[in-house]
Structure formats: structure tokens, C-alpha cells
Amino acid sequence: MPTLRIDSSQATEIRVNHPANEQCHIRILVQIESFFRQHNRLSDTYRMLREVESRVIAESNEEGEDVVVVYMVFRRDRHSDQRRYNASTANGIAMVFVNSYGEPPLERGIRVHPLNPENPQQPFININILIPNLDPMAYPILFPYGEPCWQPNWRSFTAVIDDFNQIIIAGKLRQQWIVDSYFQIEANNLNFIRTHQQQLRTELYQGLADHLENVAQNASVKAGISVLLPSSFEGSPRNMRVRCAEAMSIFAKYGALDLFITFTANPKWPEITENLRPSEQTTDHPDLLARVLNLKLKSLIDDLTVHGAVVKSIAHVYTIEFEKRVLPHTHILIVLRADYKFSTSERKDKFVFAEIPSSIENLRLHEIVTKCLMHAPCGIDNSGAPCMEADQCKKIFPKEFQTETAMNVSGYPLYRRRPGGTAFVRGREMANIFVVPYNPYLLKYNAHINVEAFTSLRAVKYIYNYIYKGFDCANMVLPAGQV
């Protein structure tokens, strides 16, 4: 069926009338289109997606088929590890792909529709994700000249920051491009492992291959080609298990851990806000957020392990996580020297605090605690809070008032939380029972730094499994039908 082609002026009018472009000036859109037609080396080969969409709809109508509407829903599965598989509680950018093994596919069904296809029965050409022209074709506004981009043999990519850089200021489109680029690199790395099994010495795992063959024979099925993922592949289940075993070996030598610290990035750090343009948000620069966190994390680790500013340690490990809640954070486990261990409740009270500090005695500490260390109001008054599950707070807030710190054989200590201290936070008056445990000295980093004095041996294995659980995931279903 023939398609309707329109000239550039008509195309510009259609773009202006689109609701997403209601604040765009038509003169600017005309200049952008003129620029692409003159300078983009791929512009002559483009075919408007509108033509493809019209053709697909027309063919579906001729055959009496309805155009399928696909939508995505999050599925709650209690059989999955709830520390990893849970619905997102914040707006973020991600890529969704379908693969039974959790592996990013090397082929994604990216198609180019030629104006005059050689084979009318196949009016499109499949494009590999590794070709250098993919990015300028998928993100022409970021690569206006159509210059080739990432390739498997590239070692690094450097974005030049000047007065104007379309990649730096692209906002959510930039985030999408970063995720897409990571997807390409990860898929390429996995494909390299798949095609270079001999170089990875997989013959050393012949026993495992024989076991898989026996299992397949017992099930009366044909065994497929096994692909072994090396333990060095970052973030893989095997990699996390090896790291967990290594961490437990460290503490088997130096003794049980004493401190469990969670350090979360603060999007309002001046090092971040001062480098944002007026129209930008912190979420537009995940690279800036990660870099500032990394610098502050190094300083925090030095305070705890090198300078001995607050404690003297003999061993430590830490992991950095980028979860669905947008902000990156790190988990730190520390073993203290014998003379610094928390042998009494008084020692814990000198290092870990769980009360709102006085605004008169220390105004800055009071502001940091009330902004960064107060658990969000939850419970009956706020059943929709992210921490709520089955009408209960997963973090077990609010806590109970305690006149003194008490030991707890099954978990963290019950910290001192005396009645009396209150502050007006997030529109309501909150008491010490909502304070997240902290150390005053470490709050010089002006961030959420949760400090727990570890005294229970029952939860040791849980802590190691928790910090080495791997990246967050979500169970999703893509049913077809009307929303």
C-alpha cells in the first residue's frame, strides 16, 4: 500500500502541534531540521517512522487484525528474594529486555526500513547493536553530524565539556543513551565469553560438564552447549559468591565484625548542585553523583581505617550499590582493635547515637540529623510509605523508648532513645523513636550514614549475604490488551 510522504515544512508543522513540543518555537525546529539535512551524513538514508507505522497499521487492517497494545506491570512474587526482587519506589531510568537467563541479548531486533527494499517480502534490515552507526541513527540529536560511535575495539570514551555539549545537557535522553551504551558493552562482553570458552580454560570444569550431560540424559533431553561464566565477571552471582566467601575469610582471621555502616549519597551536596545548570536536576547527572560519592567514600574509609579519627580498625570490606531507589550507597563492615571493641553499653553510647541533638548546642548537627537521619513517617498514619508491607514497617519503626542501650542477642542493640527530644520533620512532629542510628563525627559528610554496632553472632551470615546479594531486579509481565 503506498504511503504518504510530506515535505519538510509540513513535517515541522506536525512536530509543533505535538503536545510534547508545545513550548518549542517553530523557527528553532525549522533550523534544526535544516541543520540535519545539510550536515548529517545519514540524513539522506532516513525513512520516517511515521511511514512504517502507517504501513503496519494499514496491513493489519487489510488482514482484519487488531493492533496489539502492550503494557508493562510489576509482579510481586513472594518466592523471589525480596532483598533484590521488589518494585521500584522512585522514578528512574532502566532498560527492560526479555531473556530467560537474565543475559542482555546481543541481537535486539533493531531494524532499518529501506525506501526501496530488494526483497519486498522482507522490507527491513536487522541491525547489530555493535555497529558504529547505531548510536547516530538511534540518537541523532546527540550526534547531529552522524559521526560513528562506540565500537567493540574502543578502549574509552571522553565527552568534552565546554560551553555547549549536547550529550551533557540532554537530560533523560542522555540517561537513556548511557543505559543503552552500557547494555551494548555488557552484551558484547558476555558474547566474548560465549565465543572464547577455550581461552578461558573451561576444560578445567569437565566434571561440571559431565554432570550436566548426565542430568540431561536422565531427563531424556538433549544437553545444550554449556557456557561457563568466569568468577571475575563483575556483578554475576558467581562473582558475588566469591566476594562473600573472601570477606568471610578476612573476618575469620581477624574476628567478628563490630560496625555495619551504610553511606548513602546526598543529591544536595554543594559539589553537585554547584555544577548543575539552572534547568538541570541531580538525576540528569548520575556520573556527577557517583564521582562525588566516590571521593567522599574514600575520605570516609580513611577516617575509619587509616587516620583513626573515631575508631581504630584492623580489617574492613565494602560494596557499592546502585539500586532502583536512584541514589547510590555503600555498605561497610569493620573489625575494630581489641581496645576499641564495644564491650559495654557505655562504649556503644559514646559512638552510636539515636537521639535528636539539641539545636541550641549544635545547630548544624541538628539540621543534618533531621534532614538525613529521620525515618520517614510510616505506620497507620502513612500506610502508603515505601517501607510498609502488610501494615508493618520493614525497618521496624517507630522504635521503643530506651533509657539506656540494651544488648540484643538476635540483632542490633536497642539503642538509648530517651523521651523528650522532638523535631518538626516532613510536616509532623517526630521523636527519638524515628531516629536512624548515627555517629556525630561521621555526619561531617552531610549525608545519610547509618551506623550499627554489631554484637550478635547469629546474624553474621545474613549480613554478608545482604551486602553481597547482587544488583536489584524486578519481576515484570508484558501482557497484551487494552490498558
C-alpha positions in Angstrom: 0.0 0.0 0.0 1.5 3.4 -0.9 2.5 5.7 1.9 2.0 9.4 2.1 5.2 11.5 2.0 5.3 15.1 3.2 7.8 17.8 2.7 9.9 19.4 5.5 7.6 22.3 6.2 4.6 20.0 6.7 6.7 17.8 9.0 7.7 20.8 11.1 4.1 21.8 11.5 3.2 18.3 12.7 6.1 18.4 15.2 5.0 21.8 16.5 1.4 20.6 17.0 2.6 17.6 19.0 1.8 18.1 22.8 5.4 17.3 23.7 6.6 20.2 21.7 4.1 22.8 22.8 6.8 25.0 24.3 9.1 24.8 21.2 9.4 27.7 18.8 8.7 26.7 15.2 11.7 28.8 14.0 14.0 26.7 16.1 12.5 23.4 14.8 13.0 24.6 11.2 16.6 25.4 11.9 17.2 22.0 13.5 15.7 20.2 10.5 17.7 22.3 8.1 20.9 21.6 10.0 20.3 17.8 9.9 19.5 17.9 6.2 22.7 19.8 5.4 25.3 18.3 7.9 24.1 14.8 9.0 25.8 12.2 6.8 23.0 9.7 7.4 20.0 12.1 6.8 19.6 11.0 3.1 19.1 7.4 4.2 16.4 8.1 6.8 12.8 6.9 6.3 10.3 8.4 8.6 9.0 6.1 11.2 5.6 7.5 10.5 5.6 5.8 7.1 6.5 2.4 8.7 3.8 2.8 11.3 1.2 3.7 8.7 2.1 0.7 6.6 1.9 -1.7 9.5 -1.5 -0.4 10.6 -2.8 -0.5 7.0 -1.6 -4.1 6.6 -3.2 -5.1 9.9 -6.5 -3.5 8.8 -6.4 -5.3 5.5 -6.0 -8.6 7.2 -8.6 -7.9 9.8 -6.2 -7.9 12.7 -6.3 -5.6 15.6 -3.1 -3.6 16.5 -1.9 -5.1 19.8 -1.4 -2.8 22.7 1.3 -3.9 25.1 1.7 -2.6 28.6 4.0 -3.4 31.5 3.1 -4.3 35.1 5.3 -5.2 38.1 4.6 -8.6 39.5 5.1 -9.4 43.2 6.5 -12.9 43.7 7.0 -14.0 47.3 9.1 -16.9 46.1 11.8 -14.5 44.9 14.5 -12.9 47.1 12.7 -9.8 48.4 16.0 -8.1 49.1 16.6 -8.0 45.3 13.2 -8.5 43.6 10.9 -5.7 44.6 9.0 -2.9 42.8 10.7 0.4 42.3 9.8 3.2 44.8 11.3 6.0 42.8 11.3 7.4 39.3 14.4 6.1 37.5 15.6 5.1 34.0 16.2 1.5 33.1 16.2 -0.9 30.2 13.8 -3.9 30.0 14.7 -6.9 28.0 13.3 -10.4 27.7 15.7 -13.3 28.3 15.2 -16.4 30.3 18.8 -16.4 31.5 19.0 -12.8 32.5 21.6 -12.1 29.9 21.4 -8.9 27.8 20.8 -10.2 24.2 23.4 -9.4 21.6 20.6 -9.1 19.0 17.7 -6.8 19.8 15.6 -6.7 16.6 16.7 -3.2 15.6 15.5 -2.7 12.1 16.1 -0.3 9.2 13.3 0.0 6.7 14.8 0.9 3.2 12.8 3.1 0.9 13.2 0.5 -1.9 13.8 -2.9 -0.3 15.5 -5.5 -2.6 13.1 -8.2 -1.2 9.5 -7.0 -0.9 8.8 -10.0 1.4 11.3 -8.6 3.9 11.0 -4.8 3.9 13.6 -4.3 6.6 17.2 -5.0 7.5 18.3 -6.2 11.0 21.0 -4.1 12.6 23.6 -5.5 15.1 23.9 -3.5 18.3 27.7 -3.3 17.8 27.8 -1.4 14.5 29.2 2.1 15.0 26.3 3.8 13.1 23.7 2.5 15.6 24.0 5.4 18.1 23.9 8.2 15.5 20.8 6.6 14.0 19.0 6.0 17.3 20.1 9.3 18.9 20.6 11.8 16.1 20.0 14.8 18.4 23.1 13.7 20.4 25.2 13.0 17.3 24.0 15.6 14.8 26.7 15.0 12.3 26.1 11.3 12.2 29.6 10.5 13.4 30.3 6.8 14.2 30.2 6.0 17.9 31.1 3.1 20.3 32.7 0.0 18.8 33.9 -3.2 20.5 37.6 -2.2 20.0 37.2 1.2 21.6 39.0 1.5 25.0 37.4 4.6 26.4 35.0 7.4 25.6 35.6 11.0 26.6 33.0 13.7 26.5 34.5 17.2 26.1 32.8 19.6 28.5 32.6 23.1 27.0 30.1 25.9 26.9 27.7 23.7 25.0 27.7 19.9 24.8 24.6 18.2 23.6 25.3 15.0 25.4 25.9 16.6 28.8 22.7 18.7 28.7 20.4 16.1 27.2 18.7 15.2 30.5 16.7 12.0 30.4 17.7 11.3 26.8 21.4 11.3 28.0 20.4 8.8 30.7 18.8 6.6 28.2 21.8 6.7 26.0 24.1 5.8 28.9 21.9 2.8 29.8 21.8 1.8 26.2 25.6 2.1 25.8 26.1 0.0 29.0 23.7 -2.6 27.6 25.8 -2.8 24.4 29.1 -3.2 26.3 27.7 -5.8 28.7 26.2 -7.8 25.8 29.5 -7.6 24.0 31.4 -8.8 27.0 29.1 -11.7 27.5 29.3 -12.6 23.8 33.1 -12.6 24.1 32.9 -15.1 27.0 30.5 -17.2 25.0 32.7 -17.4 21.9 36.1 -17.7 23.7 35.4 -20.6 26.1 38.7 -22.3 25.2 40.8 -19.3 26.1 39.0 -19.2 29.5 40.3 -22.7 30.3 36.8 -24.1 30.7 38.3 -27.7 30.2 39.1 -27.4 34.0 35.3 -27.8 34.6 34.9 -31.0 32.7 33.3 -32.6 35.8 30.6 -30.0 35.7 30.0 -30.6 32.0 29.7 -34.4 32.6 27.2 -33.7 35.4 25.1 -31.6 33.1 25.2 -34.3 30.5 24.1 -36.9 33.0 21.2 -34.7 34.2 20.1 -34.2 30.6 20.2 -37.9 29.8 18.2 -38.8 33.0 15.6 -36.2 31.9 15.5 -37.7 28.3 16.5 -34.4 26.7 19.5 -33.3 24.7 22.1 -31.3 26.6 22.8 -27.9 25.0 26.1 -26.2 24.7 27.3 -25.1 28.2 28.8 -21.6 28.7 30.8 -21.0 31.9 30.8 -17.5 33.2 34.2 -16.7 35.0 34.0 -15.6 38.6 35.8 -12.3 37.5 32.7 -11.1 35.6 31.6 -8.2 37.7 28.1 -8.5 39.4 27.4 -12.1 38.4 26.0 -14.4 41.0 29.3 -16.4 41.0 31.3 -13.2 41.4 29.2 -12.1 44.4 29.5 -15.6 46.0 33.3 -15.4 45.6 33.4 -11.9 47.1 31.2 -13.0 50.0 33.5 -16.0 50.7 36.6 -13.8 50.6 35.0 -11.3 53.0 34.1 -14.1 55.4 37.7 -15.4 55.2 39.0 -12.0 56.2 36.9 -11.8 59.2 37.6 -15.5 60.1 41.2 -14.4 60.5 40.6 -11.0 62.3 37.5 -11.8 64.2 33.8 -10.9 64.1 32.7 -7.6 62.7 31.9 -4.7 65.0 30.5 -2.0 62.8 28.0 -2.1 59.9 27.8 1.3 58.2 25.6 2.4 55.3 26.7 5.5 53.5 24.1 7.0 51.0 24.8 9.8 48.5 23.2 13.2 49.2 21.9 14.8 46.0 22.1 18.2 47.7 25.9 18.1 48.2 27.3 21.5 47.1 29.8 19.7 44.9 26.9 18.5 42.9 24.4 21.4 43.0 27.1 24.0 42.1 27.9 22.1 38.9 24.3 21.9 37.7 22.9 24.3 35.1 19.7 26.2 36.1 17.5 23.8 34.2 19.2 20.6 35.4 18.4 18.2 38.2 20.7 15.9 40.1 19.1 12.9 38.3 20.3 14.3 35.0 23.9 13.7 36.1 24.3 10.2 37.6 28.0 10.4 36.7 28.5 13.5 38.8 26.6 12.0 41.7 28.7 8.8 41.5 32.0 10.7 41.3 31.3 12.9 44.3 30.2 9.8 46.3 33.4 8.0 45.4 35.6 10.9 46.6 33.7 11.2 49.9 33.7 7.4 50.4 37.5 7.3 50.1 37.7 10.1 52.7 35.3 8.2 55.0 37.2 4.9 54.6 40.4 6.8 55.5 38.8 8.3 58.6 37.8 4.8 59.8 40.8 2.7 58.8 43.9 5.0 58.3 43.6 8.1 60.4 41.7 6.5 63.3 39.6 9.7 63.7 36.9 7.9 65.7 37.9 4.2 66.0 40.9 2.0 65.3 40.2 -0.8 62.9 42.2 -3.9 61.7 40.0 -5.1 58.8 37.2 -3.8 56.6 35.3 -4.6 53.4 32.7 -2.6 51.5 30.4 -2.8 48.5 28.8 -0.1 46.4 25.2 -0.5 45.2 23.2 1.4 42.6 19.6 0.4 43.4 16.1 1.2 42.0 15.8 4.0 44.6 18.1 6.1 42.4 20.7 7.1 45.0 23.9 5.0 45.1 25.1 3.9 48.5 27.8 1.7 50.1 27.8 -0.9 52.8 30.9 -1.0 55.0 31.9 -3.8 57.5 34.6 -3.1 60.0 36.5 -5.1 62.6 37.9 -2.9 65.5 41.0 -3.3 67.5 40.6 -5.2 70.8 40.8 -2.0 72.9 38.1 -0.3 70.8 35.5 -3.0 70.8 32.1 -2.4 72.2 32.3 -4.5 75.3 29.8 -2.4 77.3 26.7 -0.3 76.7 28.5 2.8 77.7 31.0 2.4 74.9 28.2 2.0 72.4 26.6 5.2 73.7 29.8 7.1 73.1 29.9 6.1 69.4 26.4 5.4 68.2 23.6 7.9 68.9 19.9 7.5 68.2 18.5 10.8 69.5 17.8 14.2 68.0 20.6 16.6 69.0 19.9 19.9 70.6 19.5 22.8 68.1 21.0 25.1 70.7 24.1 23.1 71.4 24.9 22.1 67.8 22.6 23.6 65.2 24.4 22.0 62.2 24.3 18.5 63.7 20.6 19.1 64.5 19.9 20.1 60.8 21.8 17.1 59.4 20.1 14.6 61.6 16.6 16.0 61.0 17.1 16.1 57.2 19.1 12.9 56.6 18.6 10.5 59.6 14.9 10.6 60.4 12.9 7.6 59.2 10.0 8.7 57.0 6.7 8.7 58.9 5.0 5.3 58.5 2.5 3.1 60.2 -1.2 3.6 60.4 -0.9 7.4 59.7 1.0 6.7 56.4 0.3 3.1 55.2 1.5 4.0 51.7 5.1 4.6 52.8 7.7 2.6 50.8 8.8 0.8 54.0 5.3 -0.5 54.7 4.5 -4.1 54.0 1.4 -6.0 55.3 0.6 -3.0 57.5 4.1 -3.1 59.2 7.3 -1.2 58.7 10.0 -3.5 57.3 12.6 -1.4 59.2 10.6 -1.9 62.5 10.0 1.8 63.1 9.0 3.5 65.2 11.3 2.1 67.9 10.6 2.0 71.6 12.0 4.5 74.1 15.0 3.2 75.9 16.6 4.9 79.0 19.9 3.1 78.2 21.3 0.9 75.5 20.5 -2.8 75.8 22.1 -5.8 74.2 20.1 -7.8 71.7 21.2 -11.4 71.0 19.1 -11.7 67.8 20.0 -8.4 66.1 21.3 -4.9 66.5 21.4 -3.3 70.0 18.4 -1.5 71.4 20.0 2.0 71.4 19.3 4.6 74.0 16.2 6.7 72.9 15.1 8.9 75.8 11.7 10.7 75.8 11.8 14.4 75.3 13.7 15.1 72.1 11.4 16.2 69.3 11.6 18.0 65.9 9.2 19.1 63.2 10.1 17.0 60.2 8.2 16.4 56.9 5.1 18.2 58.2 4.8 16.4 61.5 6.4 16.3 64.9 8.8 13.4 65.3 10.5 12.0 68.4 13.7 10.0 69.1 11.8 6.7 68.2 12.2 7.7 64.5 15.9 8.5 64.5 18.2 6.2 62.5 21.4 5.4 64.5 24.4 7.6 63.6 27.8 8.8 64.7 28.1 12.6 65.1 31.7 12.8 63.7 30.9 10.9 60.5 28.0 13.3 59.8 30.5 15.9 58.8 29.9 14.4 55.3 26.3 15.7 55.5 24.6 12.5 54.3 22.6 9.6 55.5 25.2 7.5 57.3 23.5 4.7 59.3 25.9 3.3 61.9 25.1 0.0 63.7 27.2 -1.6 66.4 27.2 -5.2 65.7 27.1 -7.6 68.7 25.1 -10.6 67.5 26.8 -13.6 66.0 23.5 -15.0 64.9 23.2 -12.5 62.1 26.8 -12.7 60.8 25.9 -14.8 57.7 22.9 -12.7 56.9 25.0 -9.5 56.9 27.5 -11.0 54.5 24.8 -12.3 52.2 23.0 -9.0 52.4 25.8 -6.8 51.2 26.8 -9.3 48.5 23.3 -10.1 47.3 24.0 -8.5 43.9 22.1 -5.9 41.9 18.4 -5.2 42.3 15.9 -6.8 40.0 12.2 -6.6 39.3 9.7 -9.2 38.2 7.7 -7.8 35.3 5.0 -9.1 33.0 4.2 -7.8 29.5 0.6 -8.8 28.8 -1.2 -7.7 25.7 -4.5 -5.9 25.7 -6.1 -2.5 26.4 -4.8 -0.6 29.4 
